[in-house]
Amino acid sequence: MISVFVADAQPLQRFGFRMLLESTADTEIVGEAGNGGEAVRRITELRPDVVLMDIRLPGVDGIEATRRIVATGGRSRVLVLTTLDSDRSAFAALRAGASGFLLRDIRPEELLAGIRAVAAGDSVIAPALTRRLLDAFADQLDDDLCGPVRADPRLDFLTDREREVLVAIGHGLTNGEIAQRFTLSESTVKTHVGRVLAKIGARDRIQAVILAYNLRLTRPV
C-alpha cells in the first residue's frame, strides 16, 4: 500500500485527490495540508511514501517545503504538480530535491502511474513539460542542439540497449513507459536506468535529459 500526503492550497483539489486515492486498491491518503508549514510538520511525523506538492502554497511555499522535506533524509518522495503556464518555480522544486513533476490536469490513471513510479524510486517528468524543463535549465544547454549526434566518450560505455534507454529518458518517459516501448520488465528497465546514470555520470534523470539534448540524441520539438 502506497501512503500519500496531499499538500495543496485548494480544498476542492484536495477533495478530488482524496476521492481518487481512496478508490484505488494500492494507495491510501494519510494526510493533507493547505499550507507549507503545516505540510512539512505533518509529513515529518507521518512519513508518507509520496507527497503530492502544490507549488503555490501559502506561508512556506512548495519549493521551500520540498527542500525541508528532502533535508530530513526521510523516505518521503515529492511529486510536484504544475501547469503548462506556471513559472520556473516548478523547476526550482526539482533543484530542491523533488522526484518529478506532472501536469495538474492529467488523467487520473496517469497521476496514479506517476505516484506508483515515484514510490518505486523512479523519477517522473511529464513529457509535455520536457521543453519547459530545458528552458529552465537553459544555462546548462549548448547553443546548437541541431545537427548530427555529437561524439562523447561517455556514450562508448553504453550498450545499444542502454543508449536506447538514454534517448527514452531524454523524451521524458517513465520506467513503465520505457518497459512498454522495448517490451521489458520494469525491474529490467530500472537496472538499465541505474547503469546509464552511473556510466554517464548523471546524478538524476534531469541531468540525463540535459545530456541527451546536448549530445543531440534527443532533438528540440
C-alpha positions in Angstrom: 0.0 0.0 0.0 1.4 3.4 -1.0 0.8 6.1 1.5 0.2 9.6 0.1 0.1 13.0 1.6 -1.5 15.9 -0.3 -0.2 19.4 0.1 -2.4 21.7 -1.9 -3.8 25.1 -1.3 -7.2 24.3 -3.0 -9.7 22.4 -0.8 -11.6 21.1 -3.9 -8.4 19.8 -5.4 -7.5 18.0 -2.1 -11.0 16.5 -2.1 -10.6 15.2 -5.6 -7.2 13.6 -4.8 -8.7 12.0 -1.7 -11.6 10.5 -3.6 -9.2 9.1 -6.2 -6.7 7.7 -3.8 -9.3 6.2 -1.5 -11.0 4.5 -4.5 -7.7 2.8 -5.6 -6.7 -0.5 -4.1 -2.9 0.2 -3.7 -3.0 3.8 -2.5 -4.2 5.5 0.7 -4.2 9.1 1.7 -2.6 9.5 5.2 -2.9 13.3 5.5 -3.4 16.6 3.8 -2.5 20.3 4.4 -3.4 23.6 2.8 -0.1 25.5 3.7 3.6 24.6 3.5 4.4 25.0 7.2 1.7 22.5 8.3 2.7 20.2 5.4 6.3 20.0 6.5 5.4 19.3 10.1 2.8 16.6 9.3 4.9 14.9 6.7 7.9 14.7 9.1 5.6 13.0 11.6 3.6 10.7 9.2 6.5 9.8 6.8 4.3 9.0 3.8 5.8 7.3 0.7 4.8 10.1 -1.7 3.9 13.8 -1.3 1.7 15.5 -3.9 3.1 19.0 -3.7 1.4 22.2 -4.8 4.0 24.9 -5.7 1.8 27.9 -4.7 1.2 27.0 -1.0 0.6 30.0 1.4 3.2 30.7 4.0 6.1 28.3 3.3 5.8 27.7 -0.5 6.1 24.4 -2.2 9.7 24.8 -3.1 10.9 25.5 0.4 8.6 22.8 1.7 10.2 20.3 -0.7 13.6 21.4 0.4 12.8 20.9 4.1 11.2 17.6 3.5 14.1 16.3 1.5 16.6 17.7 4.0 15.2 15.4 6.7 16.6 12.4 4.9 13.3 10.6 5.3 11.7 8.2 2.9 9.1 10.6 1.6 9.5 11.5 -2.1 7.9 14.6 -3.5 5.9 14.8 -6.7 5.2 18.3 -7.9 2.0 19.2 -9.7 2.2 22.2 -12.0 0.6 23.7 -15.1 1.9 24.5 -18.5 1.7 28.2 -17.9 3.4 28.0 -14.5 6.6 29.9 -13.9 10.0 28.4 -13.4 9.4 27.8 -9.7 8.2 24.4 -10.6 11.6 23.5 -11.9 13.2 25.1 -8.8 11.4 22.4 -6.9 13.4 19.8 -8.8 16.6 21.5 -7.8 15.2 21.4 -4.2 15.0 17.6 -4.4 11.6 16.8 -5.9 11.4 13.4 -7.6 9.5 14.8 -10.6 6.6 16.9 -11.8 3.3 16.3 -13.6 0.6 18.4 -15.0 -2.3 19.2 -12.7 -4.9 18.3 -15.4 -3.5 14.9 -16.3 -5.9 11.9 -16.3 -6.4 10.1 -13.0 -4.7 6.9 -14.3 -1.7 9.0 -15.3 -1.5 10.5 -11.9 -1.7 7.1 -10.2 1.0 5.8 -12.5 3.2 8.7 -11.5 2.6 8.1 -7.8 3.5 4.4 -8.2 6.6 5.2 -10.2 7.8 7.7 -7.6 7.0 5.3 -4.8 9.1 2.7 -6.5 12.1 5.0 -6.6 11.7 6.3 -10.2 11.7 9.9 -11.3 8.8 11.3 -13.3 8.9 14.1 -15.8 5.8 14.9 -17.8 6.8 14.6 -21.5 4.7 17.7 -22.3 6.9 19.7 -19.9 10.3 18.5 -21.1 10.7 21.5 -23.4 10.0 23.9 -20.4 12.4 21.9 -18.3 15.1 22.6 -20.8 14.2 26.2 -20.9 14.5 26.4 -17.1 17.9 24.7 -17.3 19.0 26.7 -20.4 22.3 27.7 -18.8 23.3 24.0 -18.9 22.4 23.5 -22.6 24.6 24.2 -25.6 23.5 26.8 -28.1 23.3 24.4 -31.0 21.0 21.4 -30.4 20.6 20.5 -34.1 22.9 18.6 -36.4 24.4 15.2 -36.2 24.9 13.3 -32.9 28.0 14.5 -31.1 30.7 12.1 -30.1 31.2 11.7 -26.4 33.4 9.1 -24.6 30.6 8.5 -22.2 28.5 7.0 -24.9 31.2 4.5 -25.7 30.5 2.8 -22.3 26.8 2.3 -23.1 25.4 -0.8 -24.7 22.9 -0.4 -27.6 20.0 -1.0 -25.2 21.4 1.5 -22.6 21.7 4.1 -25.4 18.1 3.5 -26.4 17.1 3.9 -22.7 19.0 7.2 -22.5 17.2 8.5 -25.6 13.9 7.4 -24.0 14.8 9.2 -20.8 15.5 12.3 -22.9 12.0 12.1 -24.2 10.7 12.2 -20.6 9.4 8.6 -20.5 8.9 6.9 -17.1 10.3 3.4 -16.4 6.9 1.9 -17.1 6.7 3.6 -20.4 10.2 2.5 -21.4 9.3 -1.0 -20.4 6.3 -0.9 -22.7 8.3 0.6 -25.6 11.0 -2.1 -25.5 8.9 -5.0 -24.2 11.0 -5.3 -21.0 10.0 -5.7 -17.3 10.1 -2.6 -15.2 12.8 -4.2 -12.9 15.0 -4.7 -16.0 14.4 -1.1 -17.1 15.2 0.2 -13.6 18.5 -1.7 -13.8 19.3 -0.2 -17.2 18.4 3.3 -16.0 20.7 2.9 -13.0 23.6 1.8 -15.2 23.0 4.6 -17.7 23.1 7.2 -15.0 26.3 5.7 -13.5 28.1 5.4 -16.8 27.3 9.0 -18.0 27.9 10.4 -14.5 24.4 11.9 -14.1 23.1 12.5 -10.6 19.4 12.1 -11.7 17.2 11.9 -14.7 17.2 15.6 -15.2 20.9 15.6 -15.9 20.4 12.7 -18.2 17.8 14.7 -20.2 20.2 17.6 -20.5 23.0 15.3 -21.7 20.7 13.6 -24.3 19.9 17.1 -25.7 23.4 18.4 -25.6 24.7 15.3 -27.5 21.7 15.6 -29.9 20.4 12.2 -29.1 17.1 13.9 -28.5 16.0 16.9 -30.6 14.1 20.0 -29.7 10.4 19.9 -30.9 
